């Protein structure tokens, strides 16, 4: 083996060639993103792929009615769920934790292939809610049951606000979450003893400190009588609901104050 190399008619050892050749500095790899910032794969891709599209446009008061937009007759009981599934729709009726039906093929010894379905392990369970103070009977997967044990109950499971939990709780879990939030808000307002001696929940606390035990329907009924009294033409209930039913409690109370309405029996 030849350990020498001729450079400029001078035999030198090969180990010294690297010392004679000048080192050219290499330009480092340049990019708008660092090398470690790679695109991460969303493990909830299938849930996001088959979701029901909803309109998230914010409409202002007095804006022209967009063409094709349907206005519901009544205010929805629950807010719209962004991740309502359209594939394997039974997961909208229980706590499936994002589990869906999968498919595979069975192959016999004669290479005959048949499609088969893998469905999640679902059980009917009664889960105790400390906030609602009642049992909730629903369908739940065994994976979610282990998660409930880890979280400490169905209340902690539904009130967790991480993106993964919101995406996998399903439509049924979204409705239960809204009930829990309403109950927590009611617990903050508290209950008061009315003039009749009954303990009634506080429905609204006004900015001036007044606490109302009357429901929104009762206040709207009182406002309808006052508006009907001051109107030259009779107002139909459907027309009144279209104009006033969407108002918050604070605005309804302010309009009743403008009419100098007597809140006796409705304010504690």
C-alpha positions in Angstrom: 0.0 0.0 0.0 1.4 3.4 -1.0 1.5 5.7 2.0 3.0 8.6 0.0 1.5 11.1 -2.4 3.4 13.4 -4.9 2.5 17.0 -4.4 4.5 19.6 -6.5 7.0 16.8 -7.4 7.7 16.3 -3.7 6.7 12.9 -2.1 4.9 13.5 1.2 2.9 11.3 3.5 -0.8 11.1 2.9 -1.6 12.1 6.5 0.0 15.5 5.9 -2.1 16.3 2.8 -5.0 17.5 4.8 -2.7 19.9 6.6 -1.4 21.5 3.3 -4.9 22.0 1.7 -6.4 25.2 3.0 -9.8 24.8 4.8 -12.6 26.6 3.2 -15.3 27.6 5.7 -18.7 26.2 4.8 -21.8 28.3 4.8 -24.2 27.1 7.5 -27.7 25.9 6.4 -30.0 29.0 6.4 -33.8 28.8 6.7 -36.6 30.9 7.9 -37.3 28.3 10.6 -34.9 26.6 12.9 -33.9 23.0 12.0 -35.8 21.6 15.1 -39.1 23.4 14.3 -40.6 20.7 12.1 -44.3 20.4 11.4 -46.0 18.2 14.0 -48.7 15.8 13.1 -52.1 16.3 14.8 -53.1 13.0 16.3 -56.8 14.2 16.2 -56.7 14.6 12.4 -59.5 12.1 11.8 -61.7 13.9 14.3 -61.1 17.3 12.6 -61.4 15.8 9.1 -65.0 14.6 9.6 -66.4 17.4 11.6 -69.6 19.3 10.9 -68.8 22.8 9.5 -70.3 25.7 11.4 -70.6 29.4 10.6 -68.2 31.4 12.9 -68.9 34.8 11.4 -69.6 37.5 13.9 -72.6 39.6 12.8 -73.2 43.1 14.0 -76.6 44.7 14.9 -78.0 46.5 11.9 -76.0 44.5 9.4 -77.6 43.5 6.1 -79.0 40.0 6.3 -76.7 37.7 4.4 -78.3 35.7 1.6 -79.0 32.1 2.6 -78.5 32.7 6.3 -81.3 31.0 8.4 -82.2 32.6 11.7 -83.6 30.2 14.3 -86.9 31.0 15.8 -85.6 30.3 19.4 -82.3 30.9 21.0 -80.2 27.7 21.0 -80.0 25.9 24.3 -76.3 25.1 23.9 -73.6 26.9 21.9 -72.4 25.3 18.7 -69.9 22.6 19.0 -67.0 23.0 16.6 -66.0 19.3 16.5 -69.3 17.6 16.0 -68.5 14.4 14.1 -70.2 13.3 10.9 -68.5 9.9 10.7 -69.6 7.2 13.2 -72.2 9.6 14.5 -73.0 7.4 17.6 -70.0 9.0 19.3 -72.1 12.2 19.5 -74.4 10.5 22.0 -71.9 9.5 24.6 -68.4 10.0 26.0 -66.3 8.1 23.4 -63.1 10.0 23.9 -62.5 10.4 20.1 -62.6 6.7 19.5 -64.1 5.7 16.1 -64.8 2.6 14.1 -61.9 1.1 12.3 -61.7 -1.4 9.4 -59.4 -4.2 8.6 -59.3 -7.4 6.4 -59.3 -11.0 7.5 -57.3 -13.4 5.3 -58.0 -17.1 5.3 -55.5 -19.9 4.5 -56.8 -19.7 0.9 -56.2 -16.0 0.8 -59.9 -15.0 0.9 -60.1 -11.5 2.3 -63.2 -10.1 4.0 -63.8 -6.7 5.5 -64.5 -6.5 9.3 -65.1 -3.6 11.7 -63.4 -2.8 15.0 -65.8 -0.9 17.2 -64.7 0.8 20.5 -65.5 -0.9 23.8 -68.6 1.0 25.0 -70.4 0.6 28.3 -73.5 2.2 29.8 -72.5 3.8 33.1 -74.0 6.0 35.8 -71.6 8.7 36.8 -72.0 10.9 39.8 -71.7 14.7 39.3 -70.9 16.7 42.5 -71.7 20.0 40.8 -75.1 18.9 39.4 -75.8 16.7 42.5 -77.2 13.9 40.4 -76.3 10.8 38.5 -75.6 11.1 34.8 -76.5 8.0 32.8 -74.5 7.9 29.5 -72.5 5.7 27.2 -68.8 5.8 27.9 -65.8 4.0 26.6 -63.5 2.0 28.8 -60.6 4.3 27.9 -62.6 7.3 29.1 -63.5 5.4 32.3 -59.8 5.1 33.1 -59.4 8.8 32.4 -62.2 9.7 34.7 -60.5 7.7 37.5 -57.3 9.6 36.8 -58.9 13.0 36.6 -61.0 12.5 39.7 -64.6 12.4 38.3 -66.8 13.5 35.4 -66.8 17.1 36.6 -63.0 17.5 36.4 -63.0 15.6 33.1 -65.5 17.9 31.4 -64.2 21.2 32.8 -60.7 20.6 31.6 -60.1 23.2 28.8 -57.1 21.7 27.0 -57.5 21.5 23.1 -57.3 17.7 23.2 -60.1 17.4 25.7 -62.3 19.8 23.8 -61.8 17.9 20.6 -62.5 14.5 22.1 -65.4 15.1 24.5 -68.0 14.9 21.8 -71.3 16.6 21.4 -72.8 14.9 24.5 -69.8 15.9 26.6 -70.0 19.5 25.2 -73.7 19.8 26.4 -72.8 18.4 29.9 -69.9 20.8 30.1 -72.3 23.7 29.4 -74.7 22.5 32.1 -71.8 22.3 34.6 -70.7 25.9 33.7 -74.2 27.2 34.1 -74.5 25.5 37.5 -71.2 26.9 38.7 -72.3 30.4 37.6 -75.6 29.9 39.5 -73.7 28.8 42.6 -71.7 32.1 42.4 -74.9 34.1 42.2 -76.3 32.1 45.1 -79.9 31.7 46.4 -82.1 34.1 48.3 -85.3 33.8 50.3 -88.2 35.4 48.6 -91.1 37.2 50.2 -93.2 34.0 50.1 -90.6 32.2 52.2 -89.3 30.0 49.4 -85.6 29.8 48.6 -85.2 30.9 45.0 -82.0 31.1 42.8 -80.7 34.6 41.9 -81.1 34.9 38.1 -79.4 38.3 37.7 -77.2 40.7 39.7 -77.5 44.2 38.3 -74.7 46.8 38.2 -76.4 48.8 41.0 -76.4 45.7 43.4 -80.0 44.6 42.9 -80.5 40.9 42.9 -83.3 39.5 40.8 -85.1 36.2 41.4 -87.5 36.6 38.5 -86.8 34.6 35.3 -86.1 36.2 31.9 -89.5 35.1 30.7 -91.3 36.9 33.5 -89.4 40.1 32.8 -90.1 39.9 29.1 -93.8 39.4 29.9 -93.8 42.6 32.0 -91.9 44.4 29.2 -94.4 43.2 26.6 -97.3 44.7 28.5 -95.5 48.1 28.8 -94.5 48.2 25.1 -98.0 47.2 24.1 -99.5 49.9 26.2 -97.3 52.7 24.7 -97.7 51.4 21.1 -100.3 53.0 18.8 -100.7 49.8 16.8 -101.0 46.3 18.5 -97.8 44.3 18.5 -97.9 40.6 17.8 -96.0 38.3 20.3 -93.9 36.9 17.4 -92.9 40.5 16.4 -92.1 41.3 20.1 -89.9 38.1 20.5 -88.0 39.0 17.3 -87.1 42.4 18.7 -86.7 41.8 22.4 -86.2 38.1 23.2 -82.5 38.1 22.4 -81.7 41.0 24.8 -79.6 40.1 27.9 -81.1 40.4 31.4 -79.2 43.7 32.0 -80.7 45.4 29.0 -84.2 44.1 29.8 -83.9 45.5 33.4 -82.7 48.9 32.0 -85.7 49.1 29.7 -88.1 48.3 32.5 -86.4 51.0 34.6 -87.1 53.5 31.8 -90.8 52.7 32.1 -90.5 53.0 36.0 -91.7 49.5 36.5 -92.3 48.3 40.0 -90.1 45.2 40.7 -91.9 44.3 43.9 -91.6 40.5 44.5 -88.9 40.1 41.8 -86.0 41.8 43.6 -84.6 40.7 47.0 
